[in-house]
Amino acid sequence: MSYWLFKSEAEVWSWDQQVAKGDVGEEWDGVRNYQARNNMRAMKLGERGFFYHSRKETEIVGIVEICAEAHPDSKADDPRWECVDIKAVRPFTKPVTLAMCKEDPRLKDMILVNNSRLSVQPVTDEEWKIICELGDTDPS
């Protein structure tokens, strides 16, 4: 199984809004970066990801699951843009901030630490375990 990280500005799409969508989930639309789009194309049904609030809070606040694989982005006029649908699985017991990630030497190679601008990014198995440990949250 692969793991991922999805970034959203809380004032645009928040964890609470994601949770409110229930098991139906929500299309992760509006991504206009080829690398992020290609990451979504690689995602498989049932894989998990972190939900990360960017900008103000800059923290991982929950775990999501892919509930629909890559398909055309309904908000794009250009067929090159695709997205996945995600649903909330559970909140983090305590949020994991970007500062915490940068301070932990075990995460020095994590994409979030080195390229915090990429909106959809892969997370290694080891990074997944470490982040869940920092957030006092069950990784399964």
Residue frames as qw, qx, qy, qz and C-alpha x, y, z in Angstrom:
[[0.000, 0.889, 0.458, 0.000, 0.00, 0.00, 0.00],
 [0.384, 0.331, -0.022, 0.862, 1.18, 3.52, -0.78],
 [0.234, -0.720, -0.469, 0.455, 0.61, 6.53, 1.43],
 [0.277, 0.589, 0.295, 0.700, -0.03, 10.15, 0.46],
 [0.178, -0.472, -0.376, 0.777, -0.43, 13.68, 1.77],
 [0.143, 0.691, 0.531, 0.469, -3.15, 16.08, 0.61],
 [0.243, -0.208, -0.252, 0.913, -2.74, 19.78, 1.30],
 [0.032, -0.720, -0.555, -0.416, -5.62, 22.20, 1.63],
 [0.019, 0.262, -0.258, 0.930, -5.99, 25.70, 2.95],
 [0.027, -0.343, -0.843, 0.414, -8.45, 25.40, 5.84],
 [0.259, 0.479, 0.212, -0.812, -10.38, 28.45, 4.66],
 [0.423, 0.296, -0.561, -0.647, -10.87, 26.81, 1.23],
 [0.835, -0.106, -0.466, -0.274, -11.53, 23.18, 2.24],
 [0.277, -0.585, 0.606, -0.462, -11.16, 22.12, 5.87],
 [0.111, 0.085, -0.979, 0.151, -10.94, 18.83, 7.72],
 [0.354, 0.272, 0.634, -0.631, -14.42, 19.48, 9.15],
 [0.597, 0.453, -0.160, -0.642, -15.83, 19.90, 5.64],
 [0.381, 0.318, -0.847, -0.192, -14.12, 16.68, 4.58],
 [0.090, 0.049, 0.914, -0.393, -15.59, 14.81, 7.56],
 [0.484, 0.345, 0.334, -0.732, -19.06, 16.18, 6.76],
 [0.530, 0.372, -0.531, -0.547, -18.93, 14.45, 3.35],
 [0.840, -0.155, 0.419, -0.307, -19.02, 11.06, 5.08],
 [0.690, -0.104, 0.677, 0.234, -18.30, 7.83, 3.22],
 [0.611, 0.744, 0.267, 0.043, -19.24, 9.40, -0.12],
 [0.612, -0.248, 0.179, 0.730, -16.13, 11.55, 0.14],
 [0.218, 0.904, 0.060, -0.362, -15.21, 14.47, -2.04],
 [0.752, 0.545, 0.070, 0.363, -13.41, 15.03, -5.31],
 [0.515, -0.591, 0.095, 0.613, -9.89, 16.42, -4.68],
 [0.530, 0.712, 0.345, 0.306, -10.29, 18.91, -7.50],
 [0.010, 0.999, -0.028, -0.013, -8.50, 22.04, -8.58],
 [0.658, -0.475, 0.395, 0.431, -4.99, 20.60, -8.68],
 [0.592, 0.805, -0.011, -0.014, -3.08, 22.21, -11.54],
 [0.157, -0.731, 0.658, 0.090, 0.40, 20.81, -11.08],
 [0.752, 0.319, -0.523, -0.245, 1.58, 17.90, -13.23],
 [0.259, 0.280, -0.858, 0.345, 3.55, 16.21, -10.48],
 [0.397, -0.001, 0.606, -0.690, 0.58, 16.34, -8.08],
 [0.771, 0.265, -0.098, -0.571, -1.75, 15.10, -10.84],
 [0.617, 0.341, -0.708, -0.050, 0.60, 12.22, -11.62],
 [0.052, -0.187, 0.830, -0.522, 0.67, 11.32, -7.93],
 [0.627, 0.129, 0.373, -0.672, -3.12, 11.09, -7.99],
 [0.745, 0.357, -0.415, -0.381, -2.99, 8.92, -11.11],
 [0.384, 0.313, -0.848, 0.190, -0.82, 6.46, -9.15],
 [0.381, -0.196, 0.603, -0.672, -3.28, 6.15, -6.25],
 [0.357, -0.127, -0.895, -0.234, -5.27, 2.99, -5.67],
 [0.612, -0.514, -0.267, -0.539, -8.64, 2.48, -4.01],
 [0.833, -0.488, -0.256, 0.044, -8.28, 2.06, -0.25],
 [0.601, 0.176, -0.281, 0.727, -4.87, 3.70, 0.07],
 [0.375, -0.809, -0.367, 0.266, -4.52, 6.21, 2.89],
 [0.400, 0.520, -0.024, 0.755, -3.28, 9.75, 3.11],
 [0.283, -0.411, -0.434, 0.750, -2.73, 12.58, 5.54],
 [0.081, 0.862, 0.393, 0.310, -5.02, 15.61, 5.44],
 [0.519, -0.187, -0.145, 0.821, -2.78, 18.66, 5.88],
 [0.044, 0.950, 0.296, -0.086, -3.97, 22.19, 6.58],
 [0.598, 0.180, 0.073, 0.778, -1.60, 24.55, 4.82],
 [0.093, 0.710, 0.126, 0.687, -1.03, 28.27, 5.15],
 [0.364, -0.723, 0.192, -0.554, -2.12, 29.30, 8.66],
 [0.831, -0.459, 0.249, -0.193, -2.03, 26.15, 10.77],
 [0.471, 0.575, -0.668, -0.040, 0.45, 24.11, 8.65],
 [0.372, -0.301, 0.811, -0.338, -0.42, 20.84, 10.36],
 [0.379, -0.051, -0.874, -0.300, -1.54, 17.30, 9.64],
 [0.446, -0.166, 0.372, -0.797, -5.00, 16.93, 11.18],
 [0.815, 0.078, 0.378, -0.432, -6.43, 13.67, 9.91],
 [0.285, -0.161, 0.884, 0.333, -6.28, 10.49, 7.85],
 [0.647, 0.417, -0.020, -0.638, -8.20, 10.08, 4.60],
 [0.589, -0.002, 0.790, 0.170, -8.76, 7.17, 2.24],
 [0.182, 0.221, -0.575, -0.766, -8.95, 7.04, -1.55],
 [0.528, 0.294, 0.694, -0.392, -12.57, 6.18, -2.38],
 [0.716, 0.655, 0.233, -0.066, -12.40, 6.76, -6.16],
 [0.668, -0.153, 0.345, 0.642, -9.34, 6.40, -8.37],
 [0.104, -0.367, 0.249, 0.890, -8.19, 9.04, -10.85],
 [0.334, 0.639, 0.676, 0.153, -10.90, 10.45, -13.11],
 [0.242, 0.531, 0.206, 0.785, -11.46, 13.74, -14.97],
 [0.139, -0.271, -0.436, 0.847, -11.60, 16.77, -12.68],
 [0.135, 0.706, 0.690, 0.086, -15.20, 18.01, -12.91],
 [0.079, -0.908, -0.147, 0.385, -14.05, 21.61, -12.44],
 [0.326, -0.443, 0.503, 0.667, -11.49, 21.57, -15.28],
 [0.623, 0.653, 0.005, -0.430, -12.13, 22.56, -18.87],
 [0.344, 0.630, -0.682, -0.142, -8.96, 20.74, -19.91],
 [0.958, -0.091, -0.181, -0.200, -9.06, 16.91, -20.03],
 [0.551, 0.419, -0.595, 0.409, -5.43, 16.69, -18.89],
 [0.177, -0.401, 0.554, -0.707, -6.50, 17.43, -15.31],
 [0.689, -0.252, -0.658, -0.170, -7.61, 14.50, -13.21],
 [0.290, -0.502, 0.499, -0.644, -8.31, 13.94, -9.54],
 [0.362, -0.141, -0.915, 0.111, -9.27, 11.28, -6.99],
 [0.540, -0.628, -0.159, -0.537, -12.03, 11.24, -4.40],
 [0.325, 0.171, -0.761, 0.534, -11.13, 10.96, -0.73],
 [0.595, -0.640, -0.337, -0.351, -13.10, 10.34, 2.45],
 [0.199, -0.658, 0.524, -0.503, -12.20, 11.09, 6.05],
 [0.695, -0.060, -0.711, 0.088, -11.15, 8.09, 8.15],
 [0.596, -0.662, -0.376, 0.255, -10.25, 9.64, 11.51],
 [0.024, 0.954, -0.162, 0.251, -8.80, 12.81, 13.01],
 [0.534, 0.314, -0.580, 0.529, -5.36, 12.94, 14.55],
 [0.571, -0.600, -0.489, 0.275, -5.36, 12.73, 18.34],
 [0.231, -0.809, 0.020, 0.540, -3.04, 15.72, 18.26],
 [0.593, 0.805, -0.013, -0.015, -2.11, 17.64, 15.10],
 [0.758, -0.203, 0.230, 0.575, 1.41, 17.26, 13.74],
 [0.148, 0.931, -0.015, -0.335, 2.80, 20.63, 12.69],
 [0.707, 0.648, -0.158, 0.235, 5.24, 21.32, 9.88],
 [0.077, -0.798, 0.502, -0.325, 7.66, 22.59, 12.55],
 [0.780, -0.342, 0.496, -0.168, 7.48, 19.21, 14.33],
 [0.916, 0.357, 0.150, 0.102, 8.26, 17.44, 11.05],
 [0.444, 0.792, -0.275, 0.317, 11.21, 19.73, 10.34],
 [0.321, -0.723, 0.518, -0.325, 12.58, 19.24, 13.87],
 [0.893, -0.173, 0.403, -0.102, 12.46, 15.44, 13.71],
 [0.046, -0.602, 0.693, 0.395, 15.70, 14.15, 12.08],
 [0.474, 0.111, 0.870, 0.073, 13.90, 10.96, 11.00],
 [0.461, 0.729, 0.495, -0.101, 11.82, 13.08, 8.60],
 [0.196, -0.642, 0.284, 0.685, 14.69, 15.04, 7.03],
 [0.131, -0.088, 0.755, 0.637, 14.04, 13.48, 3.60],
 [0.274, 0.584, 0.740, -0.193, 10.25, 13.81, 3.66],
 [0.262, 0.484, 0.454, 0.700, 8.87, 15.74, 0.69],
 [0.247, -0.885, -0.373, -0.127, 6.76, 17.93, 3.01],
 [0.560, -0.678, 0.028, 0.475, 9.92, 19.03, 4.80],
 [0.459, -0.236, 0.429, 0.741, 11.82, 19.77, 1.58],
 [0.045, -0.164, -0.537, -0.827, 9.06, 20.85, -0.83],
 [0.131, 0.375, 0.718, -0.572, 6.12, 22.03, 1.23],
 [0.342, 0.364, -0.131, -0.856, 4.51, 23.60, -1.87],
 [0.278, 0.027, -0.865, -0.418, 3.60, 20.33, -3.62],
 [0.566, -0.185, 0.132, -0.793, -0.12, 19.88, -2.96],
 [0.966, -0.059, 0.062, -0.246, -0.36, 16.10, -3.37],
 [0.213, 0.676, -0.699, 0.092, 2.71, 14.09, -2.43],
 [0.841, -0.065, -0.537, -0.002, 3.79, 10.56, -1.58],
 [0.452, -0.682, 0.453, -0.354, 4.68, 9.54, 1.97],
 [0.437, 0.303, -0.845, 0.047, 6.95, 6.58, 2.69],
 [0.736, -0.379, -0.556, -0.076, 5.90, 3.74, 4.99],
 [0.557, -0.167, -0.456, 0.674, 8.42, 4.88, 7.60],
 [0.024, -0.184, 0.046, -0.982, 7.28, 8.53, 7.39],
 [0.570, -0.416, -0.446, -0.551, 3.68, 7.35, 7.83],
 [0.721, -0.366, -0.544, 0.223, 4.57, 5.50, 11.03],
 [0.400, -0.052, -0.301, 0.864, 6.61, 8.40, 12.42],
 [0.202, -0.291, -0.132, -0.926, 3.92, 11.02, 11.71],
 [0.672, -0.445, -0.477, -0.352, 1.23, 8.82, 13.29],
 [0.658, -0.261, -0.497, 0.501, 3.50, 8.33, 16.32],
 [0.190, 0.076, -0.158, 0.966, 4.01, 12.09, 16.64],
 [0.407, -0.266, -0.200, -0.851, 0.25, 12.60, 16.39],
 [0.293, -0.073, 0.820, -0.486, -0.51, 9.82, 18.86],
 [0.722, 0.302, -0.001, -0.622, -2.75, 8.28, 16.18],
 [0.778, 0.002, 0.627, 0.027, -3.21, 4.66, 15.09],
 [0.036, 0.488, -0.580, -0.651, -1.40, 4.19, 11.74],
 [0.228, 0.138, 0.939, 0.219, -3.66, 1.34, 10.55]]
